[in-house]
Amino acid sequence: MSEAGGGRGCGSPAPQRAPWSLVATTAALCLVTTTSMWTAEAAPMTREEKQKLGNQVLEMFDHAYGNYMEHAYPADELMPLTCRGRIRGEEPSRGDVDDALGKFSLTLIDSLDTLVVLNKTKEFEDAVKKVLRDVNLDNDVVVSVFETNIRVLGGLLGGHSLAIMLKEKGEYMQWYNDELLQMAKQLGYKLLPAFNTTSGLPYPRINLKFGIRKPEARTGTETDTCTACAGTLILEFAALSRFTGATIFEEYARKALDFLWEKRQRSSNLVGVTINIHTGDWVRKDSGVGAGIDSYYEYLLKAYVLLGDDSFLERFNTHYDAIMRYISQPPLLLDVHIHKPMLNARTWMDALLAFFPGLQVLKGDIRPAIETHEMLYQVIKKHNFLPEAFTTDFRVHWAQHPLRPEFAESTYFLYKATGDPYYLEVGKTLIENLNKYARVPCGFAAMKDVRTGSHEDRMDSFFLAEMFKYLYLLFADKEDIIFDIEDYIFTTEAHLLPLWLSTTNQSISKKSTTSEYIELDDSNFDWTCPNTQILFPNDPLYAQSIREPLKNVVDKSCPRGVIRVREESFRSGARPPLRARDFMATNPEHLEILKKMGVSLIHLKDGRVQLVQHAIQAASSIDAEDGLRFMQEMIELSSQQQKEQQLPPRAVQIVSHPFFGRVVLTAGPAQFGLDLSKHKETRGFVASSKPYNGCSELTNPEAVMGKIALLQRGQCMFAEKARNIQNAGAIGGIVIDDNEGSSSDTAPLFQMAGDGKDTDDIKIPMLFLFSKEGSIILDAIREYEEVEVLLSDKAKDRAAILKGKMIPSYIINSNPETDNEPPSADQTASGSQEVDLVDGEPPEDSSLNSHSESSSPATTDNAAASASPSQQDSDPTENPGPTGFDGECTYFDEDEEQSETEEDSNPNVSWGKEGQPVHPIVADWNEDMKAIKMLKKEMMKKKMMMKKGEL
């Protein structure tokens, strides 16, 4: 581009650009707010409606933050299903996810500036004192450099930024003397050894106490890191330098960014997902705007704003041009190969790309931001949440949802840019879905499977750091916030850094140099704020006209082909010389064609065949592209065949008292018996079969007649078990894994295969539960004797479950518009309880593995080694020992409990420290908390009586 580039500042308009483009030479932000307009989709919200939603967000934050402080602090995170803290090393490892935990009260630090944004200044002051008193940054634990930077360092800096702001106002934090900044500086120095590489890219992990590469550090041998991991440091590290005057932090972060820029693919101007930190070679050469790269682009643009270095904006614009040229396929954003950017690298998108419409708003490119955001919203309306990954035809690829805030972030920025009340309605939908599907008595639980509605025992710190911040700001007016939010920039974790840092200690760092730019159209390098009068050219329905074609996109087939190839590379309509569907591994001619296309065939030990494509080994560039298309076809063919053989997970929902449908267990299906996706769900009370393994004719047919039989896995085929319980009159069966401690948290769900014979005679539904999930039902039987469950393809709405039952109306009615009456005393006595204890993290691959039950000698021997035959075949529900659902019993003060009961049953009593009234939508959740406490108390009494020999 020309260095002239046009005048800088608020000047000539840029058609159809967002009303607050980021411009200026010294990173002063040119923010222009639009005149509010509305479309036929949504009438403007009244001040009262917005306040009501804002207050609801405050109550939701109180619920999440209050339960963390009560049940988890000083642990890093809250486990909301079991109401306890997640402490590194004391819970089963979740792999890389646990690298965010460093035994430094992560959720508290991550929530500091959220407290101020939500006008909870007294709580903020108390939280800062707790951080200074309790948090230790010198722990012998290996943590992610990336996560520790954005969550902990960013949280400390955001807390410091707002602490000094409050101190200047003169009411709060008068004692504060930069203590959080000193902690941030200490942490910064602990992270610096990670940069000890020849490239300047940091190691992905570091030991807080011992650093890198020492024997006791247990890290430092890694060779790869993700682009976002190395490129998402500049805001926090530069802010630390600007605050303290220590130049080293900004210098290290700049060096890492410079190296990534130099290693971009020069012809496409794209970067890969992972890179070798020593050689700079790209390890994963696919490129997108989602996981692994996302915040690298975000920090280039925001570094320009915060630091005033034009080279960061030039780099961002160069990358952005490539993204819009290759990756953007409106409304989709699909990964491509950095060397072959016209070829898609995969046929699915991950949830992290939901941040990108918000970044496009900051860039000033409003139309594609509206398009992608609307596409994502349609996916959410179908599944209630954004699945962790979904395909180009909007089917679920990875089913979990850890309550990510990126979509809420983009919704906030689009509303700020357009003033369109449609985005307020989107935010209202997010609030309703969180309360209806994710809210549990001890906080908010991540979704384990958006298809079944099952939970996992997880509430990440970013949920409090980001989600509530963006939702509150969405509905807040300027006077609702005690400081000017536009004086700050958001980090990727939504921490606030003041823009005045752009002129503080700016001489301490040398500006980055950007070299070897290609000539791009100057229209890609806007330096001016738009004239907001032409944002929607003389048409207040402009945004709606962009959204309208996308309203039904999720219900249609794939909106465009999933493989995009350069037209000039086609040979007059020619197809690859070998189609995936025709390939035979035993055909010599086929193998010769594969070799020409650079495709190698590898025979694995288990008899399978693996195909690997190396474009560099192809006979020509045309053959290489033929090979890529062949591989893409093979991937799709394999995926389709797998889907034809596999079934999605099912749900076991406990519907009897005191659960009333709130406990949902993810279950594996069977390849035989009643298909729950095609027939009405099966509902009935459960009963254990005898023998418990179900491998012979049942000796207690009267007990399972008309009920759902519980069986133990092992010693015979699944189909044989099904026939035996069906002959005894059971209406369904649940097979529970005999491998003690197994859980869908750590193992992929699988479907039960038949016995190789005709299974059409099996007419009842059969589902499989791992040991941990199965124990929840067994524990419920011990406690309540009569337990009723619902077997279905996905969790059912409570209103449908309880229809026709004598259940208090407040349990099934959580509609804030109609739930206005408090429960009566009688209702309270028979109120609902939730003991949802399915926790953990689903595997990245949500597909199901097929297993066939057998009685191999190895299986029998292993079983015999751990238990006698009588023990193997015993009924676990006959165990006389009292078993609690969370394995803990807690004493409660009766007077305190009575006080809590009186408060919970009165919707006019204040909720939390801010005096927020209890919203009717959470009335039944208040009852849940009281019920759980009463349940724990009853269990403790039973345990004490057993010790005394009274039972």
N, C-alpha and C positions, 0 to 999 in steps of 0.2 A: 504494500500500500504506500501511498505518498505520505511523507512525513507531515505535510501540511495538514491533511486530514480534515480541515474545516475548523472553524472557531470553537473553542472549548468553553462550556458554560451553558446557561439556559438561553438558547438562541433559536435557530430555524427549526421547523418541525420535521419529524421523521414519521411518515405516514404509517398508521396501524402499528405503532410501537406503544409499549406500556407506559403509563403515566409517571412511573418513577424509574427511569433508566439511571444506571450508575454512571455518573460523569464527573469531571473536574480534574484539574491538574494536581491538586494537593489532597485528593481524596475527600474533599468536601462533597457531600451527597446532595444531588439535585433531586428533591422529592416534590412531585407535583401531584396533588390528590385530585381525582376526578369529581365531577358533579354526580351525585348519586342518580342512578337511573334504574328503571326496572323493566322487566319484560313480562310477556304474557305468562311465563312459567311461574313467576313468584312476585307477589305484591310486596311492597316494602314492609319490613317488620317495624312495629311500633317500638318506642323506647322501652315500654313496659315489657314487651315480649323479649327483647334482647337482654334486659336486666334479669328476667326470670331464667333465661338460659345461662347467663353468666353466673348467677347464683347457684344454678345446678352444677356447673363446672367446679365452683368453689367447694360445694358439698362433696363432689366426687373426689376432688383432691384430698380433702380432709379424711375421707374414708381410706384412701390409699396410703397417704402419709401417716395418718394416725395409727393405722394398723402396723405399718413398718416400725414406727417408734415403739409401739406397745409390745409387739410380738417378735421383732427381729433385731432391732438395734442392740448392740453395735455391729451386728453382722452386715455383710455387704448388701444382701438383698433379702426380700421377704419371699417366703414360700407360702402363697396365699391359701392353698388348699389344706395344708396341715398347720397353718398358723404358727410358723417358726422361722427362724433365720437361716439363710443359706450361708454356711461357713466353708471355705475352701478346705478340702481334705476330710471333712466330716460327712460329706454327702457323696454318693457315687459320681465319678467323674463324667462330665458331659463333653469332654474333648476341648476343642478350641474355645467353645463358649465360655468356659470357666477362666480363660486367660484374662477376662475383664475383672476378676475378683482378686483383690490383693490384701484382704483383711484390713481395709482402711475405711470402713463404713461408707462404701461406695454410694449407696442411695442417698444418704444424708448430704454428702458433698455435691452430688449431682443435682440436688433439689434446692440448693441455697438460693440462687437468683430467682427460681420459680416462686419462692415464698414472697419475695419483694414484688414481683410482677403481679401476684395475686393480692397484694396489699396486706400481707401478713407480716408486718414489720416486727411485731413483738416475737412471733415465732422464729423469724429470721435471726434476731439478736440471740435468742436462746440456742438456736442451732449452731451459730458461729461459736458460741462459748463451748458447746459440746465438742465441736470439731477440734478446737484448740486444746481442750482438756483431754480428750479420749483418743484421737486419731494418731496412729503411729505409722510413719512412712518408711520405717527401717525393718520391714518384715522379710524373713527368708522365704520368699515366694516368687515364682516366675510369672510375670505378667506380660500382657500384650503392650508394646510401646504405643501402638495406635490407640487402643482403648483407654489406656492410662492417660494419654495426652488429652484426648477429647473429653473424657469424662471427669478425671480427677484434676489434672492441671487446668483444664478449661473451667471446671466447677469452682476451683479455688480462685481463679482470676475473675470469673464472673461474680463470685461472692465479694471479692475485694473491690471490684468496680462499683457495685451497688452499696457496699459498706461506706466507702468514702463519699458517695453521693448523699447517703442518709446523714452522715456526720456533718456534711456541709449544711444540710437543712436545719440542723440544730436540735432535733428532738430525740433521735435514736443514735446508738453507736458512738456516743461521745467519748467512750473509753477506748475506742478502737485506735490502734497504732500500727497498722499495716501487718498485723500478725498473719493473716491469710496469705499475703504476698510473700512473707518470709517462708511460709510452708511451701508455696508454689516454687519459690527459688530453690529450696532444698530438693524438691521433687525434680525440678528441671536438671539439676546437677546429677541426680541419680539416673536420669535417662540419657545423659550425654555419652556414656561409654558405648551405647548401642550404635553410635555413628562411627565407631572405629573400624571403618572399611575403606578399601582403596577407592571406591566409587563415591563415598559420602552418603550412600543410602543406608539407613539404619537397619540393624538386625530386627527381626519381627518381635523378639521377646528379650526380656532382661530380668535378672534377679534384683529385686529392690535392695537387698542387703549386700550381695556379693558381685553384682555387675554381670560381666560377660566373660565367658571362656575360662573362668577359674573352675577347678574340679567341683567345688561346692556350689557353683552357680547353676549347674545342671542345664545350661543353655549356652548358645554361642556356636553351635555346630550347623545352624541352618544356613542354607545358601539362597533361598528364594524369599521374596516378600511381594505383597500385592502393591499395585501402583497407588491405590488410595492410602495404603499403610505408610508409604514413604512420602506421599505428596499431600498429606493432610496434617501438617505440623506448623506451617508458616504463621497462621493466625495466633495460636497460643504461644509459640516460641518468640515471635516478634513482639507480641504484647508484653511478654515477660521481660524482654530486653528493653522495651520502651519504658516500662514501669520502673525497672531497677537500674538501668544504665549499663547492665552487663551485656556486651555486644555478642557474646559467643553463641547464645541461643538462636538469635535471628540469623547469624552467619551459617550455622549448621543447617538450619531449615532451608535457607536459600540455596545452599550447595546441593542439597537433595533434589530440590525442584529444578535447578539448572541441569543436573545430570539426567533427570527424566525427560526434560525438554530436548536435550541433545540426542537421546536415544529414541525419540519418536520415529515412526516409519516415515521417511522423508517424502515418498510419493503420495501417500494417503494422508499424512499428518495425523495419524491415529496412534494411540499407545495400546499395548497389550494389557492383559489382566495381571500377570505375575512376571517378575524380572529377577535375574540373578544379581544379588547385591554385590558380587565381587567382579563379575565380568561385564555386567550390563546387558547380557543376552536375554531376549524375551523368552520366557519359559512357556507361558500360555499366550498364543498369538491372536486370540480372539479379542474383539474390542466392542464395548458398548457403553452405556451410561448407568448401568446398575452395579451390582455387587463387585467389588474389587477395583473399581475405577471411579465410581460416582463422585466422592468428595474431592478428588484431585481436581476435577474441573471446577467444582464449587469454590475451592480455595484459590484458584488462579484469579477468578473474578473478584472475590472478596478481598484478596490480598491487595489488589489494585485499589480498592475502596479504602482499606484501612491504612495502607502504607504510602499511597500516592506514587507508586512506581508504574509508569506507563507500560513497561515491558510485560508486566503480568497481564494487562488487558490485551496487549497484542498477541500474546500466547493464547489466551482464552479465545479470542476471536478467530485465530487460526484453527484451533481445535473445533470450535463451534461450527465453522464453515464445513469442516470435514464431517462432523456429526450430522448436520442437516443434509449433506450431500449423500452420505452413505447409510447411516444408521437409522435416520428418521424415515419411516415409511407410514405416514399418517394413517390412522392414529397410533400406529405401533412404533416401537423403538426396538429394533432387532440387532443382536450382535452380528458382527461381520469379521472376516479375516483381515488383519491389518495389511497383508501383502496382496490380498485379493478382495478389496472392499466391496465389490459388487456381488460377492457370494456371501449369503448368510451363514453364520457359524452354528446357529441353533434355531430351533423352532418354538422356543418358549421365552418368556420374560420373567424377571424376578421382581419382587415387591419393592426393592430398594430404588428402582428407577422412578418411583412415585414422587421423589424430590424434584425431578427434572422440570416439570411445569413451573414450580416455584422459581427455579433458577432462570428459566426462560423469561419469566416476568421481570426479574432483576436485570436481565440482559435487554429487555424491551421487545421481545418477540412474542406478541400476545396470542396470535392465531394458533400456532402449534401447541402453545401451552393450554389453551382452552380445549383443543382436540384431544390431546393425550389425557388431560385431567378427566374429561367426560367419559372417555373409554374406560378409565380406571374406576370411575364412579359406577358405571354400569356393571362392572365385574363385582363391585362391592354390593350393589343392590341384589345381585344374584346369590352371593354367598355370605352376606352380612359383614364379611371382612375381606380384605385383600389376601388371597392365598400367597404363601411365600414364593410360589412360582406358578404361572399359568401359561397355557399354550396359545399359539396364534389364533386358534379357534375357540379360545376362552374356556377350555377345560382345565380342571385342577391338575397341576403337575407336582407341586409339593403342597401338601394340604395344611401345614401348620401356619399359625399367625401369632407371632410373639408381641402383639399389641404395638406394632410399629407406628411411628408418628408422621412419616414422610408425606402421606396423603393429606393429613390435617395441615401440615406445613404449607403445601402447595395451595390448599383451599384458602388459607389465610392470605397468602400473597396475591392470589387472584382476586379476592374480595377487596384487598387494599388497592389493587390496580384498577378495578372496574367499578367498584361500588355496587355491583349487581347483587341484589338480595337473594338470587338463586344460590349463591355460595353460603349464605346464612342457613338456608334450608339444608344444604349438604352437611354443614356442621351440625345441625340439629339431628340429622340422621345418624351421624357418628356418635353423638351423645346417647341417643336412644339404643343403638346397637351395643354400645359398651355396657350400659346398665342392664339391658335385657339378656345379653348372652355371656358377657365376661365378668360381671360383678358377682362376687362371692362374699360370704360374711367377713373374711379377713383381708379384703382388698379386691384386686382385679386379677383374674387368672388368664394367662395366655391360652389361645385356642390350640389344642393339639391336632384337631382335624376340623376344618370349617365345614366339611360335608356332614359330619355326625354331630357337631356341637360339643364334642368332648374337650375337656380342659387338660392343661398340664400345670404342675406346681411351680409356677414361674411368674414373677413380676419384675421385669428388668428395670434398672435404674433409669433408662432413657424414657420410660413411660411417664415418670414424674418430671423429668428434666424438660421434656419436649411437648408431650401430648397436651397436658393441661395448660401449658403456657400458650400454645397456639390457639387452642379452643377458647380460652378466656379472652385473649386479644381479639379473636374474631368477633366476639359479641360486645366487647368493651368500647365505650366512647372515650374520647381523650381525657375527659374529666374523671373517668373511673381509674386511671392509672396515676400513681403519685409522682411519676417523672416522665419526661418526654422520651418515648421509646425510639423515636427517630434520631436521637443522639447516639445510638448504639448500633452495632452490627451483630447479627447472630452468627455464632460458630455453627459447625455441623451438628453439634449437640445442643444447639439453641442457647448456649451461654452468651452473655452480653458483654461486649468489649466496647469501650467508648471511642467514638470517632476522633476525639481530640488527640488520641495517640499518634495520629498521622503527622502531627507537628511537634511531637515530643521526642527528644533525643534522636531526631531523624538523621543527624550527621554521623551517628555511630555506625551506620551500616552502609556498605557500598551497594548501589543499585545493581540489580541483576542485568546481565547483558544478554540480549536476544539477537541471534545471528541467523543468517541464511534463511530469511523470510522469502516465501514465494509471493509473487504478485497476486493480489486478490482484489476483487471488486471493492471499491471504497464504500459501497453500501453496506458492507459487512462490518465496518468500523465506525459506527455512529458515535459522535462525541457530544451530541446535543440532546436536551430534553425535548420530548414531543409536545406539540400543541395539543392539549387534551381535547380540544373541540373536534379534532378529526380522528381521535382514537377509534371511534365507531362512526365511520363517515356518514354524518347526517342521518344516522339510523340507530336509534336506541335498541333495536332488536338485532344488532349486528352479532353480539355474542350468542344469542339464542339461535341465530341462523347457522352458526358454526356447530353448535351442539346438536341441533335437531337431527341431522343425518345419522348421528351416532346413538340415538336413543334406543334402537333395537339391535345394535351391532352384536351384542353378546348372544342374543337369541338366534342369530343367523350363523351360517357357516363361516369359515375363515374369510375375512374381508378381502384378502388378496393372496396370491400365491406365496408359499413360504420359502421358495427358492428364487432368488433374483440373480440373474446372470447378465453380464454385459452383452448387449445386442450384437456388438461387433465381433464377439467371440463365437457366435453361432455360425455354423456353416450352412447357410440357406435352409434352415429348418431341420438340419441333421440332428439326430439324437445320439447319445453315447453309444459306442459300438456294442456294449453289453448292458442289459437292463438287470437291475438287482433281482427282480422276480424270476429271471431266467437262469441266474447263476447256479452252477453246480461245482462243488469243490473237487469233484473227481474228474472233471472235464479238462483235459490238457489244453485244449484251445482256449477255454475260459481263463485258465491260469496264465497263459501267454498274454492275453489281452490285459489282465490285471497288471502284469509286470510292466507292460508298455505304459499303463496309466499311473505307474508309481505305487501300486497297491501290493502289499506283501501279505501272504497268507501264513498264519502261525497256528500250528496244531498244539492245543493245550493238553496237559496230562489227563484232564477229566473227559477227554474226547471231543470237547468243543473246538470250534475253529474261530480264530480271531483275525480280523482284517485291519491292517494299518496302512495309512496312505502317507507317503512322503513325496510332496510335489517335486522336490529337487531331483528325485530318481526317475521321473517320467521322461519319456522320449522327447517330448516337446511341450511347450506351454499349453497348446490345445489339448494334448493328451492329459496334462495335469488337471485341467479344468474338467475334462471328461471324468477323470478319477474322482474329483471332488463331488461331482454330481452323482456318480455311482455310489459313493460312500453315503451321501445324503439320502439317496433312495434306499440304501440298505438299512440305514438307521430308522427311517420311517417304516419300512417294511417290517423290520424286527419289532419295532414298537407296536405296530398294529397287530402283529401276530401275538405278541405278549398280552395285549389288551383283550384280544379275543379269548385267550385262555384264562385270564385273571379276572377276579371279581373285586369290586371296591370293598373297603372295610364296612362292617355293620356296627350296630349300636345295641348294647344291653343297658336299658334304662330302669332303675329301681323306682317304682311308682307308688309303693305302699308307704304308710306312715313310718317314720317321720320324714321321708325323703321327697315324696310327691314329685318325682320326675327330675329332680335336680342332680342326681348322681348318674352320669352317663359314662359307660365304660366302652372303650373301643375294642371291637371283637373281630376276629378273623372269620370269614365265611367258609362254607363247604361247597365243593363242586357237585354235591348231590343233595337231594331233599328239596324242600320247599324254598323257592327263590323269593326272598323277602322284598326284592326290588320290583317284583311283578305281582305279588299278592299282598293282601292286608297283613299288617303286623300280627305277631302272635303274643298274646298276653296271658299270664297265668302265675300262680304261686310256684315256688321252687321246692324241690324235695330231692334229697340225696338218694341215689340208687344203691342197692345192695345186690351183689358186690359193687363196691365203689368204682371199680374199673369198668364195669358194664360189659365185661367180656364173656359173660354166660347168662343164662336165663335169670331174670331178677327174682330174688327171694322176697321182695317187698312190693309186689305189683300194686297192692292197695294204696301204698304211700305215694306212688308216682302217677296213679290213674288220674287223668285230666290235668296234670301238672307238668311243669318244665323240669326235666330231670337233670341233676348235676352228676357229672361223671369225672373220673380222673383219667388223664392221658396215660397210655402205656399198655403193653401186654397183648394188644390185639389191634385190628384195623378200625379206623374211625367208622367205616360203614357198618361193621359188626356191632359196634356199640349202639349205633342209631337203630338198627333192626331190633336189638334186644329191648331197648326202652320203648320203641314203637309198639312192639308186641305186648308190652306191659300196660299200654294205654296212655303213655306220655304224649303230650301235644307238642313237645319240643325238647331240645337237649342243649346243654352247655358243657363242653369239655374243658376242664381246667388243667393246665400244664402241671406235670408232676415234677418239674425241675424247680425246686424251691428257690424263690427269689427272682425268678425270671419276670421280665416286665416288658411291655411294649415301649417303655422309655428307652431301653437299650437294645432291643431286638426288633427286626422288621416283622410286622404282622404277616401271617401266612394263611393260606387257605387249606382246608382239609381235603385231601384227595380221596377218591374212591378206592376200591380194592381191586380194580382191574376187571370187575365183573359188571353186569348190568345192575345199576342202582335205581332203576325207575320204581322199584317197589318201596323205596323210602319216600314217604310223603310229608314228613315233619321237618321243620327247620332245625339246623344244627349250627351252632356257633362255637368259636374257640376263644378262651381267655387265658392269658398268661397267669402265672401264679399270683403275682401281686394284685392284678385286677380281680382274679377269682377270690382271693382272700377277703376282699371287701364284701362280697356276697355272703361268704361263709361267716364272717364276723357279724354281719347283720342278722343272720339266722340265729346265731348264739344269743344275740341281744334281744331280738324281737320275735323269734320263732316263726311267725308268719311273714314271709317276704314275697312281694309280688313284683314281677319284672315284665318289661316290654321288649320283645325282640323285633327289631325293625332295621330298615336300611339306613335310617338316620334318626337322630333324636327328635321326639315329637314335642310340640308346644304343650305347656302345662295345662292350658285351658282345654285342649282336646283330650289330654290324659284323664283329667278329673271330671270330665263331663258326666253328669248323672250321679256323681258321688256326693255324699254328705260331707262336704269339705267347706270350711269357712271361706267366704267369697274373697276376702282380702289376699288369700294365698294365690288364687289363680288370676286375680285382676291387678296388674301392675301398671295399668294405663294411667298416666298422670292426669288425664282429663276427666277420668271417671272415678279414680281411687281417692275419694275425698273423705270417706268415713273411717275413723279409727276402729281397730278391732275391739270387740267387746271383751269382757272378762272371760266369757265362755270361749270365745274364739282364741284368746290368748292361751287358755289352758290346753286347747287341742291344736295349737299352732304348729307350723311346719318347722322342720330342722333340716339343715344341709350338712352332710358329712361327705363332701366330694373330695376324695383323696387320691384320685388318679393323677399322678404327677410325673414329671420328667420331660424329656425331649424326644419327639419322634425322629426317626432316622431321616437323613437328607433324601434318600430315595424312598418315596412313599409307596412304591409298588409292593405287591405281595409275593412271597415265595410259596410255592406249592409243596406240601409235604404229604407223604403217605405213611400212615401209622403201621409199624411192623413190630414183630417180637424177635428182633435179632439177638443172638447171644450176647453181643456187647451191651445192648440196652438192658437185658435182663440181669447181666452180671453187675452192671453199674448200679442198678436199682437195688439189687440184693446186698451190695456192699454198704449201702447207706441205711437200710432198714430191713427188718425182718419181714417175711411174707404177711404176717398178721398186721404189721404196721402199715405196709404198703396198701393193704386193702381196707384199712380202717376208715370210718366216716369222720372227717375232721370236725363236723358239727357236734360230735359227741364229746369233744374235749371239754372237760369241766372247768378249765381255767378261764378266768375272765380276761377277755381280750379287748383292748380299746382300739378305736379306729386309727388313732395316730400314735399309739404306743405310749402316750403320756397321760398322767392324771394330775390335775392341778386343784389345790384348795382355793375356795373362794369364800370371802367374808360374807356372811348371810345378810348383814345390814347393807353392805355395799351392793350385793346382788339385788336386794329389794329396791334400793334406790335406782339402780340401772333399769329394773323392770318397770318402775313407775315412769321413768323418762322415756323408755322405748315405746311404751304403749300410748303415749300422748304426743300427737303430731305437732302440738303447739310448743313443746319444750325445745329449747335451743339445742342445736347439733354442733359440737365442736367449740373451739375457743372463740370463734368469731361471732358466735350468736346467730349463725345461719339457721333458719327454720328447717325442720325436717321436711323434705319433699315427699309427697305421697308415694312416688315411684319406689322409694326405698323403705317404706313402712314394714313390708314383710321381711326385709333383710335385717332390720333391727330385731325382729322376733327370732330370726335365725340365730343371731349371736347369743341371745338369751337362752335359746333352746340348746345350743351346743354347750354353753357353760353348765346348764342344768344336767345335761347328759354326762359331762365329765364328772360332775359332783356325784351323780348316782353311781357311776362306775367306781369312783374312789371309795364310796361307802361299801359297795359290794366287796371290793378288794380287801378293805379293812376287816369286814365281817368274816371273810374267808380266813384271814390270818388268825382271827380269834376263834375259829372253829365253829362260828354260828351258822355257816351255810354248808 
